[in-house]
Amino acid sequence: MQTQLDLDPTLGSLFIAGFFSTILYGASCAQFMFYTRHYFHHDKSLVKGLVFLIWILDTVTTVSELYIFWCFAIRGHANWFDLLTFSKLYELDYATISVTTCVVQIFYIHGIWQLSETSSRKYKLAISALPMVLSIICLALGFAAIYDTAASDWIITRSLGAVRVPLTIRVCAAAVVDVYISIAISWVLRMRKTGFRRCSASSPHSLRL
């Protein structure tokens, strides 16, 4: 009896995502080493802590994804029943992804607040409140998806149905926040142009903690 398994929309997409994630992790390690050599001794302790936190979260995400691949490809080799369930380390993987996304977005929202220092408090709240709320909602939806996966006994077919709505909302909301942040920072930097070349050139460097 031959069993047909359609792994393209599940493990296939997971493999592709993990492959590119590993490549990008190598780039982030290079950036981290460059930072420690050139900027580490000049930044504030809070900035150093934030950089280390992001790198650690990125490392945990990559290691957990590699372990999940190992479970599917090595430990579950020739046993298609193992391909029907998620590794429980998926909790850690998706939790770190959700936290990393939220931390990075909040950092840039804080930058928008700083760059608007000459504006009124109401104006700063108006441009910062929406992305902040959406970013926190994305974080909550990420943890909700983890709970739904655990409640589905880690079975992939059950989990995909249970988490489809929260994950779809999370991905769309995170994309909206990213686009909003890009537009807001570009707008604020444009408004900060003074007409003097040296002052205008120094504006992007004012994005600090």
Phi, psi and omega in degrees: 000125183259129181258129180263122178243124178262097185262357183300312182283354182245276183289330179296312179292326178295321179295315180298316180297317180293325179298310180289329177297320179294320177297315180293330177295322175299320177294321179292326176295320177296319177296321180296316179295320178297319179296314182296331181276330189245335187235346188302317186283351183255343184273163177288162181298325180295320178293317178301315180297321179295317179298315179296321179298314180297318180294320179295316178298319178296320179295315179298319179299312182295317180296317180294323177294319178296323178294320178298318177297321179298320179297319181285315189273327185254300183295326181262016182299132178065014177232093189290345176295328178291340180279356183266353182232149174282149167290143182292347175288351175303326176307307182296318182300307184286331177295316180292325176297315181295317180293317179300314179301315181295316182297315181295318180295318179295325177300315180289327174296320175298324177295321176299318178300316181294317181292342179262027186298334180275352181271169180288160181296323179296321179295317180295321177294322182296321183271348183254335188293314184299307179296328178296314180296315180297322180295318178293322177298319177301318179297315180297320179293327176298315179289329176296321178295322177297317179297317180296323178296316178295322179292339178268015178061025176066013178281125189300313183297322177290317184296319182300321178289324184286325186259001184302313183292306181298324181288323177296315178296319182296313182297316180295317180294320178296321178295320177298317179298316180298315179295317180300314180299316180299314181293317182296316180295318178298319180294314182295318179295324178294321180290338181276356179297131185257345186095346176260125189301315184292321180291317180294323181292332182275351183299314181300334182281357180276002179277089183222166175282000000 
